[in-house]
Amino acid sequence: MTPPRRPGAPGDRTQRGARGRTRTTDRGVSTALGYVLTLSITVVLISGLLVAAGGFVSDERERVTETELDVIGNRLASSLESADRVGAAPGESRVEATIRLPPRVAGTTYSVEVVPGSPNELVLTSTDPEVTVRVPVSTETSLAASRVDGGDVTITYDPSSETLEVAS
């Protein structure tokens, strides 16, 4: 154990102030060190927040894209079912309808694939983020397999081939 030093003795880092209080003389080092530590901790915290927020935004974008594709798929399925009812009516000739769909969803392009079968399906796929949504379509008339990019599409019923076709 080291003996206590007298104020003002050699090696002592304290000084007496004007009011008789003792002050340390190495405060400049602790201020600079405190500043560097505070700055470092702040940078680490902000970096952590940015990383966490980036993941949240990415998840939200995927969810928004999926919701928009589902809405677009249901609109197109409804239009196909309407064209099927009109085209199946007796005495009808060629039926054609244009549906205005957005060219992009959540800032990305998408495509629509018509998959005939049992059941008929519309498969909507976005590019970035890659999200796929399947929407069933119920029609009496068979569907022609096709693939179109997002945007305005035309639904055509041709009585000679008795199929519904989706085209750009």
C-alpha positions in Angstrom: 0.0 0.0 0.0 1.4 3.4 -0.9 1.3 6.2 1.6 -1.0 9.2 0.8 0.8 12.2 -0.7 0.7 15.7 0.4 -1.0 18.1 -2.0 1.8 19.8 -4.0 4.4 17.1 -3.3 6.4 15.7 -6.3 4.3 13.2 -8.4 1.0 14.6 -7.1 -1.6 15.4 -9.9 -3.8 17.7 -7.8 -3.9 21.4 -7.4 -5.6 23.7 -5.0 -8.1 26.0 -6.6 -8.9 29.6 -5.6 -11.5 28.4 -3.0 -9.3 25.7 -1.5 -10.8 22.8 -3.4 -8.6 20.1 -4.8 -8.7 19.6 -8.6 -6.9 17.0 -10.8 -4.6 18.2 -13.6 -5.1 15.3 -16.0 -8.7 16.2 -17.1 -7.8 16.8 -20.7 -7.0 13.1 -21.2 -10.3 12.0 -19.8 -12.3 14.5 -21.9 -10.7 13.3 -25.1 -11.1 9.6 -24.1 -14.7 10.2 -23.2 -15.4 11.8 -26.5 -13.9 8.9 -28.5 -15.8 6.3 -26.4 -19.0 8.2 -26.8 -18.5 8.6 -30.6 -17.6 4.9 -30.9 -20.7 3.7 -29.0 -22.9 6.0 -31.0 -21.6 4.6 -34.3 -22.2 1.0 -33.2 -25.7 1.8 -32.1 -26.6 3.6 -35.3 -25.1 0.8 -37.4 -27.2 -1.8 -35.5 -30.4 0.3 -36.0 -29.7 0.6 -39.8 -29.1 -3.2 -40.1 -32.3 -4.0 -38.2 -34.4 -1.5 -40.2 -33.0 -2.8 -43.5 -34.3 -6.3 -42.7 -37.7 -4.9 -41.7 -38.1 -2.9 -44.9 -37.2 -5.9 -47.0 -39.8 -8.1 -45.2 -42.4 -5.4 -45.7 -41.6 -5.0 -49.4 -42.1 -8.7 -49.9 -45.4 -8.6 -48.1 -46.6 -5.6 -50.1 -45.5 -7.3 -53.4 -47.4 -10.5 -52.5 -50.6 -8.5 -51.6 -50.5 -6.5 -54.8 -49.9 -9.6 -56.9 -52.9 -11.3 -55.2 -55.1 -8.4 -56.0 -54.0 -8.3 -59.6 -54.4 -12.0 -60.0 -58.0 -11.9 -58.6 -58.9 -9.0 -60.9 -57.6 -10.9 -63.9 -59.3 -14.2 -62.8 -62.6 -12.3 -62.4 -62.2 -10.8 -65.9 -61.5 -14.3 -67.3 -64.6 -15.7 -65.6 -66.7 -12.8 -67.0 -65.4 -13.4 -70.5 -66.2 -17.1 -70.1 -69.8 -16.3 -69.2 -70.2 -13.9 -72.1 -68.4 -16.2 -74.6 -70.4 -19.2 -73.6 -73.7 -17.5 -74.3 -75.5 -18.9 -77.4 -75.1 -16.9 -80.6 -72.0 -15.0 -79.4 -69.1 -14.5 -81.8 -65.6 -13.4 -80.9 -65.3 -11.7 -77.5 -62.4 -9.4 -76.6 -61.8 -7.4 -73.5 -58.8 -5.3 -72.4 -57.9 -5.2 -68.7 -55.8 -2.4 -67.4 -53.2 -3.8 -64.9 -50.3 -1.9 -63.4 -47.0 -2.5 -65.2 -45.1 -2.7 -61.9 -45.9 -3.8 -58.3 -43.9 -2.4 -55.3 -41.4 -0.9 -57.8 -40.6 -4.2 -59.6 -41.8 -5.9 -62.8 -43.9 -9.0 -62.8 -45.3 -11.6 -65.2 -48.6 -13.5 -65.4 -48.6 -17.2 -66.6 -51.9 -18.9 -67.5 -51.7 -22.6 -66.5 -54.6 -24.6 -67.9 -55.6 -27.7 -66.1 -57.8 -28.8 -63.3 -58.0 -26.3 -61.7 -57.0 -23.5 -64.0 -54.4 -21.2 -62.4 -52.9 -17.8 -62.8 -49.2 -17.7 -61.6 -48.0 -14.2 -60.9 -44.2 -13.8 -60.3 -42.4 -10.6 -59.4 -38.7 -10.2 -60.2 -37.2 -8.4 -57.2 -38.0 -9.6 -54.6 -38.9 -12.9 -56.2 -42.5 -13.5 -55.0 -44.9 -16.0 -56.6 -48.7 -16.0 -56.1 -51.1 -18.6 -57.5 -54.8 -17.7 -58.1 -57.3 -20.3 -59.2 -59.6 -19.5 -62.1 -63.0 -21.3 -62.6 -64.1 -21.3 -66.2 -66.3 -23.6 -68.4 -64.2 -22.8 -71.4 -60.7 -24.1 -71.6 -57.8 -21.7 -71.2 -54.9 -21.4 -73.6 -51.5 -21.5 -71.9 -49.7 -18.2 -72.2 -47.3 -15.9 -70.4 -47.5 -12.1 -70.4 -45.6 -9.3 -68.6 -47.4 -6.9 -66.3 -49.4 -4.1 -67.8 -52.5 -4.0 -70.0 -53.7 -7.5 -71.2 -56.3 -8.6 -73.6 -58.6 -11.5 -73.0 -59.9 -13.1 -76.2 -62.6 -15.8 -76.7 -62.5 -17.4 -80.1 -65.6 -19.6 -80.8 -63.8 -21.6 -83.5 -61.2 -22.9 -81.0 -63.4 -22.5 -78.0 -60.6 -21.2 -75.8 -59.9 -18.1 -73.8 -56.5 -16.6 -74.4 -54.6 -13.9 -72.5 -52.2 -11.8 -74.5 -50.3 -8.4 -74.1 
